[in-house]
Amino acid sequence: MEDEYDFSNGKRGAIFSSKGKTRITIYLDDTVLEEFRSRAEVAGTGYQTLINEAFREYLNQNSEKPVTESVLRRILQEEFSQMGR
């Protein structure tokens, strides 16, 4: 280990950039998040990736309709009810 390090050319921020993605804060029901985490573990992927895919799939199916809170809740409820079958 060196006694002193030169950080004069260092940059602040994330170590890697996610081009084409934006970090947001979102509140989801605990049951929704638990289900996505469970599915992600089975699929061997990240739960955020699965949530992103669910949004993409919905947007591709319903490109004319805006995604509102009530629409999103309905979609998630439909998905969970299908899982119970």
N, CA, C and O atoms as a Tinker XYZ file with bonds, in Angstrom:
   340  protein
     1  N      0.831000   -1.175000    0.000000    73     2
     2  CA     0.000000    0.000000    0.000000    64     1     3
     3  C      0.883000    1.249000    0.000000    63     2     4     5
     4  O      1.904000    1.305000    0.685000    81     3
     5  N      0.482000    2.214000   -0.756000    73     3     6
     6  CA     1.261000    3.448000   -0.805000    64     5     7
     7  C      0.943000    4.331000    0.395000    63     6     8     9
     8  O     -0.132000    4.228000    0.986000    81     7
     9  N      1.888000    5.198000    0.748000    73     7    10
    10  CA     1.664000    6.130000    1.852000    64     9    11
    11  C      0.686000    7.220000    1.448000    63    10    12    13
    12  O     -0.059000    7.737000    2.280000    81    11
    13  N      0.692000    7.566000    0.166000    73    11    14
    14  CA    -0.163000    8.642000   -0.310000    64    13    15
    15  C     -0.657000    8.319000   -1.718000    63    14    16    17
    16  O      0.090000    7.772000   -2.529000    81    15
    17  N     -1.910000    8.656000   -2.009000    73    15    18
    18  CA    -2.495000    8.408000   -3.319000    64    17    19
    19  C     -2.853000    9.731000   -3.978000    63    18    20    21
    20  O     -3.208000   10.697000   -3.302000    81    19
    21  N     -2.758000    9.768000   -5.303000    73    19    22
    22  CA    -3.063000   10.976000   -6.067000    64    21    23
    23  C     -4.469000   10.859000   -6.655000    63    22    24    25
    24  O     -4.702000   10.063000   -7.565000    81    23
    25  N     -5.397000   11.648000   -6.137000    73    23    26
    26  CA    -6.781000   11.647000   -6.624000    64    25    27
    27  C     -7.090000   12.895000   -7.443000    63    26    28    29
    28  O     -8.259000   13.221000   -7.648000    81    27
    29  N     -6.065000   13.596000   -7.913000    73    27    30
    30  CA    -6.276000   14.849000   -8.634000    64    29    31
    31  C     -7.062000   14.649000   -9.930000    63    30    32    33
    32  O     -7.731000   15.576000  -10.387000    81    31
    33  N     -6.995000   13.464000  -10.528000    73    31    34
    34  CA    -7.754000   13.191000  -11.755000    64    33    35
    35  C     -8.996000   12.350000  -11.478000    63    34    36    37
    36  O     -9.632000   11.853000  -12.408000    81    35
    37  N     -9.341000   12.192000  -10.212000    73    35    38
    38  CA   -10.503000   11.382000   -9.842000    64    37    39
    39  C    -11.809000   12.079000  -10.187000    63    38    40    41
    40  O    -11.867000   13.303000  -10.304000    81    39
    41  N    -12.847000   11.283000  -10.345000    73    39    42
    42  CA   -14.180000   11.822000  -10.647000    64    41    43
    43  C    -15.153000   11.346000   -9.585000    63    42    44    45
    44  O    -15.060000   10.215000   -9.107000    81    43
    45  N    -16.083000   12.207000   -9.220000    73    43    46
    46  CA   -17.111000   11.855000   -8.257000    64    45    47
    47  C    -18.255000   11.144000   -8.987000    63    46    48    49
    48  O    -18.449000   11.330000  -10.188000    81    47
    49  N    -18.989000   10.348000   -8.260000    73    47    50
    50  CA   -20.174000    9.725000   -8.828000    64    49    51
    51  C    -20.043000    8.221000   -8.911000    63    50    52    53
    52  O    -19.154000    7.611000   -8.318000    81    51
    53  N    -20.959000    7.646000   -9.668000    73    51    54
    54  CA   -21.014000    6.193000   -9.806000    64    53    55
    55  C    -19.754000    5.666000  -10.475000    63    54    56    57
    56  O    -19.134000    6.342000  -11.296000    81    55
    57  N    -19.396000    4.464000  -10.111000    73    55    58
    58  CA   -18.221000    3.825000  -10.695000    64    57    59
    59  C    -18.469000    3.506000  -12.160000    63    58    60    61
    60  O    -17.567000    3.631000  -12.988000    81    59
    61  N    -19.691000    3.093000  -12.480000    73    59    62
    62  CA   -20.043000    2.817000  -13.872000    64    61    63
    63  C    -21.325000    3.562000  -14.206000    63    62    64    65
    64  O    -22.160000    3.794000  -13.332000    81    63
    65  N    -21.477000    3.930000  -15.449000    73    63    66
    66  CA   -22.680000    4.662000  -15.855000    64    65    67
    67  C    -23.686000    3.688000  -16.455000    63    66    68    69
    68  O    -23.315000    2.683000  -17.061000    81    67
    69  N    -24.944000    3.996000  -16.277000    73    67    70
    70  CA   -26.020000    3.210000  -16.860000    64    69    71
    71  C    -26.652000    4.051000  -17.958000    63    70    72    73
    72  O    -27.681000    4.694000  -17.750000    81    71
    73  N    -26.034000    4.039000  -19.111000    73    71    74
    74  CA   -26.549000    4.850000  -20.214000    64    73    75
    75  C    -27.940000    4.367000  -20.595000    63    74    76    77
    76  O    -28.186000    3.169000  -20.734000    81    75
    77  N    -28.842000    5.326000  -20.759000    73    75    78
    78  CA   -30.208000    4.988000  -21.136000    64    77    79
    79  C    -31.096000    4.632000  -19.960000    63    78    80    81
    80  O    -32.244000    4.230000  -20.150000    81    79
    81  N    -30.583000    4.774000  -18.751000    73    79    82
    82  CA   -31.364000    4.475000  -17.557000    64    81    83
    83  C    -31.252000    5.646000  -16.586000    63    82    84    85
    84  O    -30.251000    6.362000  -16.561000    81    83
    85  N    -32.299000    5.821000  -15.792000    73    83    86
    86  CA   -32.346000    6.888000  -14.810000    64    85    87
    87  C    -32.687000    6.309000  -13.455000    63    86    88    89
    88  O    -33.614000    5.508000  -13.334000    81    87
    89  N    -31.953000    6.704000  -12.445000    73    87    90
    90  CA   -32.236000    6.261000  -11.080000    64    89    91
    91  C    -33.420000    7.064000  -10.545000    63    90    92    93
    92  O    -33.433000    8.293000  -10.626000    81    91
    93  N    -34.417000    6.357000   -9.997000    73    91    94
    94  CA   -35.574000    7.020000   -9.414000    64    93    95
    95  C    -35.881000    6.390000   -8.059000    63    94    96    97
    96  O    -35.358000    5.330000   -7.714000    81    95
    97  N    -36.729000    7.058000   -7.309000    73    95    98
    98  CA   -37.270000    6.502000   -6.077000    64    97    99
    99  C    -38.730000    6.218000   -6.342000    63    98   100   101
   100  O    -39.457000    7.077000   -6.842000    81    99
   101  N    -39.163000    5.012000   -6.007000    73    99   102
   102  CA   -40.541000    4.615000   -6.248000    64   101   103
   103  C    -41.028000    3.827000   -5.040000    63   102   104   105
   104  O    -40.278000    3.039000   -4.464000    81   103
   105  N    -42.264000    4.036000   -4.665000    73   103   106
   106  CA   -42.862000    3.287000   -3.570000    64   105   107
   107  C    -43.759000    2.212000   -4.143000    63   106   108   109
   108  O    -44.683000    2.502000   -4.903000    81   107
   109  N    -43.483000    0.958000   -3.774000    73   107   110
   110  CA   -44.282000   -0.177000   -4.201000    64   109   111
   111  C    -44.813000   -0.874000   -2.962000    63   110   112   113
   112  O    -44.198000   -0.821000   -1.897000    81   111
   113  N    -45.953000   -1.523000   -3.104000    73   111   114
   114  CA   -46.468000   -2.321000   -1.998000    64   113   115
   115  C    -45.448000   -3.393000   -1.645000    63   114   116   117
   116  O    -44.761000   -3.920000   -2.520000    81   115
   117  N    -45.356000   -3.711000   -0.361000    73   115   118
   118  CA   -44.398000   -4.728000    0.086000    64   117   119
   119  C    -44.627000   -6.057000   -0.621000    63   118   120   121
   120  O    -43.673000   -6.739000   -0.997000    81   119
   121  N    -45.894000   -6.424000   -0.799000    73   119   122
   122  CA   -46.192000   -7.707000   -1.441000    64   121   123
   123  C    -45.738000   -7.724000   -2.892000    63   122   124   125
   124  O    -45.292000   -8.756000   -3.395000    81   123
   125  N    -45.849000   -6.596000   -3.559000    73   123   126
   126  CA   -45.410000   -6.500000   -4.956000    64   125   127
   127  C    -43.894000   -6.687000   -5.027000    63   126   128   129
   128  O    -43.392000   -7.466000   -5.836000    81   127
   129  N    -43.190000   -5.977000   -4.187000    73   127   130
   130  CA   -41.734000   -6.066000   -4.188000    64   129   131
   131  C    -41.260000   -7.467000   -3.807000    63   130   132   133
   132  O    -40.324000   -7.991000   -4.410000    81   131
   133  N    -41.898000   -8.067000   -2.815000    73   131   134
   134  CA   -41.534000   -9.426000   -2.408000    64   133   135
   135  C    -41.713000  -10.408000   -3.558000    63   134   136   137
   136  O    -40.882000  -11.293000   -3.762000    81   135
   137  N    -42.799000  -10.249000   -4.307000    73   135   138
   138  CA   -43.057000  -11.155000   -5.427000    64   137   139
   139  C    -42.018000  -10.981000   -6.529000    63   138   140   141
   140  O    -41.531000  -11.971000   -7.076000    81   139
   141  N    -41.673000   -9.748000   -6.861000    73   139   142
   142  CA   -40.654000   -9.527000   -7.883000    64   141   143
   143  C    -39.301000  -10.070000   -7.423000    63   142   144   145
   144  O    -38.559000  -10.636000   -8.226000    81   143
   145  N    -38.978000   -9.906000   -6.157000    73   143   146
   146  CA   -37.714000  -10.448000   -5.639000    64   145   147
   147  C    -37.706000  -11.971000   -5.704000    63   146   148   149
   148  O    -36.696000  -12.584000   -6.050000    81   147
   149  N    -38.837000  -12.568000   -5.368000    73   147   150
   150  CA   -38.951000  -14.028000   -5.413000    64   149   151
   151  C    -38.797000  -14.542000   -6.839000    63   150   152   153
   152  O    -38.072000  -15.505000   -7.085000    81   151
   153  N    -39.483000  -13.896000   -7.770000    73   151   154
   154  CA   -39.382000  -14.297000   -9.182000    64   153   155
   155  C    -37.970000  -14.094000   -9.713000    63   154   156   157
   156  O    -37.471000  -14.905000  -10.493000    81   155
   157  N    -37.335000  -13.019000   -9.292000    73   155   158
   158  CA   -35.970000  -12.725000   -9.746000    64   157   159
   159  C    -35.004000  -13.787000   -9.256000    63   158   160   161
   160  O    -34.094000  -14.185000   -9.983000    81   159
   161  N    -35.195000  -14.246000   -8.031000    73   159   162
   162  CA   -34.318000  -15.283000   -7.484000    64   161   163
   163  C    -34.452000  -16.567000   -8.290000    63   162   164   165
   164  O    -33.454000  -17.221000   -8.591000    81   163
   165  N    -35.684000  -16.931000   -8.639000    73   163   166
   166  CA   -35.927000  -18.134000   -9.440000    64   165   167
   167  C    -35.320000  -17.977000  -10.837000    63   166   168   169
   168  O    -34.731000  -18.912000  -11.379000    81   167
   169  N    -35.475000  -16.775000  -11.411000    73   167   170
   170  CA   -34.984000  -16.520000  -12.767000    64   169   171
   171  C    -33.481000  -16.280000  -12.814000    63   170   172   173
   172  O    -32.874000  -16.341000  -13.883000    81   171
   173  N    -32.883000  -16.009000  -11.666000    73   171   174
   174  CA   -31.446000  -15.732000  -11.636000    64   173   175
   175  C    -31.107000  -14.364000  -12.182000    63   174   176   177
   176  O    -30.053000  -14.178000  -12.791000    81   175
   177  N    -31.988000  -13.408000  -11.970000    73   175   178
   178  CA   -31.772000  -12.043000  -12.446000    64   177   179
   179  C    -32.135000  -11.079000  -11.332000    63   178   180   181
   180  O    -32.513000  -11.506000  -10.241000    81   179
   181  N    -32.025000   -9.785000  -11.592000    73   179   182
   182  CA   -32.360000   -8.781000  -10.588000    64   181   183
   183  C    -33.842000   -8.438000  -10.603000    63   182   184   185
   184  O    -34.485000   -8.463000  -11.653000    81   183
   185  N    -34.378000   -8.120000   -9.437000    73   183   186
   186  CA   -35.800000   -7.785000   -9.367000    64   185   187
   187  C    -36.109000   -6.487000  -10.101000    63   186   188   189
   188  O    -37.199000   -6.337000  -10.654000    81   187
   189  N    -35.171000   -5.554000  -10.116000    73   187   190
   190  CA   -35.404000   -4.305000  -10.833000    64   189   191
   191  C    -35.496000   -4.556000  -12.336000    63   190   192   193
   192  O    -36.252000   -3.884000  -13.038000    81   191
   193  N    -34.733000   -5.514000  -12.818000    73   191   194
   194  CA   -34.804000   -5.886000  -14.230000    64   193   195
   195  C    -36.184000   -6.428000  -14.552000    63   194   196   197
   196  O    -36.752000   -6.093000  -15.591000    81   195
   197  N    -36.734000   -7.264000  -13.674000    73   195   198
   198  CA   -38.067000   -7.822000  -13.908000    64   197   199
   199  C    -39.145000   -6.739000  -13.870000    63   198   200   201
   200  O    -40.083000   -6.765000  -14.667000    81   199
   201  N    -39.012000   -5.796000  -12.952000    73   199   202
   202  CA   -39.976000   -4.685000  -12.890000    64   201   203
   203  C    -39.896000   -3.872000  -14.172000    63   202   204   205
   204  O    -40.923000   -3.493000  -14.733000    81   203
   205  N    -38.678000   -3.602000  -14.640000    73   203   206
   206  CA   -38.499000   -2.852000  -15.884000    64   205   207
   207  C    -39.132000   -3.595000  -17.060000    63   206   208   209
   208  O    -39.791000   -2.982000  -17.899000    81   207
   209  N    -38.933000   -4.917000  -17.122000    73   207   210
   210  CA   -39.525000   -5.723000  -18.191000    64   209   211
   211  C    -41.049000   -5.703000  -18.130000    63   210   212   213
   212  O    -41.713000   -5.667000  -19.166000    81   211
   213  N    -41.611000   -5.728000  -16.909000    73   211   214
   214  CA   -43.066000   -5.676000  -16.758000    64   213   215
   215  C    -43.612000   -4.348000  -17.282000    63   214   216   217
   216  O    -44.644000   -4.317000  -17.952000    81   215
   217  N    -42.923000   -3.264000  -16.975000    73   215   218
   218  CA   -43.336000   -1.957000  -17.499000    64   217   219
   219  C    -43.248000   -1.925000  -19.023000    63   218   220   221
   220  O    -44.169000   -1.460000  -19.696000    81   219
   221  N    -42.139000   -2.419000  -19.559000    73   219   222
   222  CA   -41.961000   -2.435000  -21.021000    64   221   223
   223  C    -43.067000   -3.245000  -21.707000    63   222   224   225
   224  O    -43.642000   -2.815000  -22.706000    81   223
   225  N    -43.347000   -4.413000  -21.153000    73   223   226
   226  CA   -44.389000   -5.268000  -21.730000    64   225   227
   227  C    -45.734000   -4.565000  -21.715000    63   226   228   229
   228  O    -46.468000   -4.594000  -22.704000    81   227
   229  N    -46.056000   -3.937000  -20.605000    73   227   230
   230  CA   -47.323000   -3.216000  -20.527000    64   229   231
   231  C    -47.364000   -2.072000  -21.533000    63   230   232   233
   232  O    -48.368000   -1.886000  -22.221000    81   231
   233  N    -46.301000   -1.320000  -21.622000    73   231   234
   234  CA   -46.273000   -0.186000  -22.547000    64   233   235
   235  C    -46.396000   -0.648000  -23.998000    63   234   236   237
   236  O    -47.036000    0.023000  -24.809000    81   235
   237  N    -45.798000   -1.769000  -24.326000    73   235   238
   238  CA   -45.900000   -2.288000  -25.693000    64   237   239
   239  C    -47.311000   -2.754000  -26.014000    63   238   240   241
   240  O    -47.750000   -2.645000  -27.158000    81   239
   241  N    -48.023000   -3.269000  -25.026000    73   239   242
   242  CA   -49.390000   -3.744000  -25.240000    64   241   243
   243  C    -50.392000   -2.606000  -25.278000    63   242   244   245
   244  O    -51.410000   -2.696000  -25.964000    81   243
   245  N    -50.118000   -1.550000  -24.557000    73   243   246
   246  CA   -51.080000   -0.456000  -24.403000    64   245   247
   247  C    -50.430000    0.881000  -24.708000    63   246   248   249
   248  O    -50.475000    1.795000  -23.885000    81   247
   249  N    -49.837000    1.004000  -25.859000    73   247   250
   250  CA   -49.048000    2.197000  -26.168000    64   249   251
   251  C    -49.881000    3.477000  -26.227000    63   250   252   253
   252  O    -49.327000    4.568000  -26.091000    81   251
   253  N    -51.197000    3.372000  -26.426000    73   251   254
   254  CA   -52.010000    4.587000  -26.487000    64   253   255
   255  C    -52.398000    5.101000  -25.109000    63   254   256   257
   256  O    -52.693000    6.287000  -24.960000    81   255
   257  N    -52.403000    4.236000  -24.096000    73   255   258
   258  CA   -52.884000    4.608000  -22.776000    64   257   259
   259  C    -51.726000    5.071000  -21.889000    63   258   260   261
   260  O    -50.668000    4.441000  -21.875000    81   259
   261  N    -51.921000    6.174000  -21.146000    73   259   262
   262  CA   -50.881000    6.583000  -20.207000    64   261   263
   263  C    -50.891000    5.671000  -18.975000    63   262   264   265
   264  O    -51.933000    5.133000  -18.602000    81   263
   265  N    -49.744000    5.508000  -18.361000    73   263   266
   266  CA   -49.651000    4.694000  -17.152000    64   265   267
   267  C    -49.892000    5.611000  -15.957000    63   266   268   269
   268  O    -49.063000    6.458000  -15.623000    81   267
   269  N    -51.038000    5.422000  -15.326000    73   267   270
   270  CA   -51.368000    6.178000  -14.123000    64   269   271
   271  C    -51.220000    5.263000  -12.925000    63   270   272   273
   272  O    -51.036000    4.055000  -13.077000    81   271
   273  N    -51.298000    5.824000  -11.755000    73   271   274
   274  CA   -51.176000    5.015000  -10.537000    64   273   275
   275  C    -52.255000    3.946000  -10.498000    63   274   276   277
   276  O    -51.977000    2.792000  -10.170000    81   275
   277  N    -53.480000    4.320000  -10.829000    73   275   278
   278  CA   -54.568000    3.341000  -10.779000    64   277   279
   279  C    -54.382000    2.248000  -11.829000    63   278   280   281
   280  O    -54.687000    1.085000  -11.568000    81   279
   281  N    -53.886000    2.606000  -13.010000    73   279   282
   282  CA   -53.626000    1.613000  -14.054000    64   281   283
   283  C    -52.528000    0.658000  -13.604000    63   282   284   285
   284  O    -52.650000   -0.554000  -13.779000    81   283
   285  N    -51.465000    1.192000  -13.031000    73   283   286
   286  CA   -50.360000    0.362000  -12.560000    64   285   287
   287  C    -50.832000   -0.587000  -11.464000    63   286   288   289
   288  O    -50.463000   -1.761000  -11.468000    81   287
   289  N    -51.632000   -0.102000  -10.536000    73   287   290
   290  CA   -52.159000   -0.962000   -9.470000    64   289   291
   291  C    -53.002000   -2.093000  -10.057000    63   290   292   293
   292  O    -52.898000   -3.239000   -9.621000    81   291
   293  N    -53.838000   -1.768000  -11.046000    73   291   294
   294  CA   -54.688000   -2.781000  -11.678000    64   293   295
   295  C    -53.838000   -3.847000  -12.357000    63   294   296   297
   296  O    -54.121000   -5.040000  -12.242000    81   295
   297  N    -52.810000   -3.422000  -13.056000    73   295   298
   298  CA   -51.924000   -4.365000  -13.748000    64   297   299
   299  C    -51.266000   -5.307000  -12.750000    63   298   300   301
   300  O    -51.249000   -6.522000  -12.948000    81   299
   301  N    -50.727000   -4.741000  -11.684000    73   299   302
   302  CA   -50.042000   -5.568000  -10.699000    64   301   303
   303  C    -51.008000   -6.521000  -10.005000    63   302   304   305
   304  O    -50.650000   -7.665000   -9.724000    81   303
   305  N    -52.229000   -6.065000   -9.725000    73   303   306
   306  CA   -53.226000   -6.944000   -9.120000    64   305   307
   307  C    -53.579000   -8.088000  -10.055000    63   306   308   309
   308  O    -53.728000   -9.226000   -9.610000    81   307
   309  N    -53.716000   -7.802000  -11.342000    73   307   310
   310  CA   -54.018000   -8.847000  -12.323000    64   309   311
   311  C    -52.886000   -9.870000  -12.379000    63   310   312   313
   312  O    -53.134000  -11.074000  -12.450000    81   311
   313  N    -51.654000   -9.391000  -12.348000    73   311   314
   314  CA   -50.509000  -10.294000  -12.395000    64   313   315
   315  C    -50.480000  -11.211000  -11.175000    63   314   316   317
   316  O    -50.216000  -12.407000  -11.292000    81   315
   317  N    -50.751000  -10.647000  -10.019000    73   315   318
   318  CA   -50.716000  -11.450000   -8.795000    64   317   319
   319  C    -51.879000  -12.439000   -8.737000    63   318   320   321
   320  O    -51.721000  -13.553000   -8.239000    81   319
   321  N    -53.031000  -12.043000   -9.238000    73   319   322
   322  CA   -54.159000  -12.973000   -9.217000    64   321   323
   323  C    -53.906000  -14.152000  -10.164000    63   322   324   325
   324  O    -54.355000  -15.264000   -9.888000    81   323
   325  N    -53.196000  -13.928000  -11.274000    73   323   326
   326  CA   -52.863000  -15.009000  -12.198000    64   325   327
   327  C    -51.849000  -15.967000  -11.583000    63   326   328   329
   328  O    -51.841000  -17.156000  -11.902000    81   327
   329  N    -50.998000  -15.455000  -10.706000    73   327   330
   330  CA   -49.991000  -16.301000  -10.070000    64   329   331
   331  C    -50.643000  -17.285000   -9.110000    63   330   332   333
   332  O    -50.142000  -18.394000   -8.923000    81   331
   333  N    -51.744000  -16.893000   -8.507000    73   331   334
   334  CA   -52.409000  -17.737000   -7.532000    64   333   335
   335  C    -53.172000  -18.886000   -8.153000    63   334   336   337
   336  O    -53.638000  -19.771000   -7.437000    81   335
   337  N    -53.310000  -18.895000   -9.454000    73   335   338
   338  CA   -54.086000  -19.956000  -10.134000    64   337   339
   339  C    -53.285000  -21.191000  -10.319000    63   338   340
   340  O    -53.782000  -22.173000  -10.870000    81   339
